[in-house]
Amino acid sequence: MHSKRASKHVRRITPYLMTVGLGLAVAANAAEPESLDDETVEIPAPTIDTDGDGLMDAWDRSGNGQADAWDKDGDGQPDLLDDDGDGQPD
């Protein structure tokens, strides 16, 4: 008789335990930070030729028509940044 009661009790709480387990699994998965290796950050092509050589080598990040990021080594990535708005690399 005792085993039938235990069996009935287990059957009754099983859906609740599964719901709690699923909720904890979803919460733990959401709390994991996403790795940057999976996502590559796209940097747009430079749009300004600051040294007059015919190759675009600077970006206008602020949209004011003046360069505020420069690619000095030619790898297509900004190397020098102007974050204070004075028109010169910081």
GUKOLSE-889146 format. One record per residue (C-alpha): x, y, z; residue in three letters. Coordinates in steps of 0.1 Angstrom, whole numbers, plus 5000, padded with zeros to 4 digits. Layout:
// GUKOLSE-889146
XYZALA;...
END
This chain:
// GUKOLSE-889146
500050005000MET;502850245008HIS;504450204974SER;501250294956LYS;500950614975ARG;504650704968ALA;504150624931SER;501050844929LYS;502851124947HIS;505751104923VAL;503451114893ARG;501651424907ARG;504851624912ILE;506751514881THR;505151794859PRO;506152054884TYR;509651924887LEU;510051924849MET;508752284847THR;511152404874VAL;514052224857GLY;513152374823LEU;512852714839GLY;516252684855LEU;517852564823ALA;516452854803VAL;517553104829ALA;521052954831ALA;521352964793ASN;520253324791ALA;522753424818ALA;525753294798GLU;527553574779PRO;527653534742GLU;531153484728SER;532553744704LEU;534253464685ASP;530953354670ASP;530153704659GLU;532553914638THR;532154284642VAL;531854444608GLU;533754764603ILE;532654964572PRO;535155064546ALA;536855394551PRO;535155684532THR;537655974534ILE;541056014517ASP;543056224542THR;546456204527ASP;545556254490GLY;546955934477ASP;543755814461GLY;543055544488LEU;540355584514MET;542055584548ASP;539655754573ALA;536155724587TRP;533655994596ASP;532055824626ARG;530256124639SER;528756224605GLY;530056584605ASN;532056554573GLY;535456534591GLN;537556234596ALA;537656104632ASP;539155754628ALA;542255674607TRP;543855354593ASP;547555414594LYS;548855064586ASP;546554984557GLY;544754684572ASP;541254824568GLY;540754874606GLN;540855204623PRO;544055254643ASP;543855614654LEU;540655754669LEU;539456104677ASP;537056064706ASP;537156424719ASP;536156584686GLY;539156804681ASP;540056654646GLY;543256504659GLN;543956144670PRO;543756094708ASP;
END
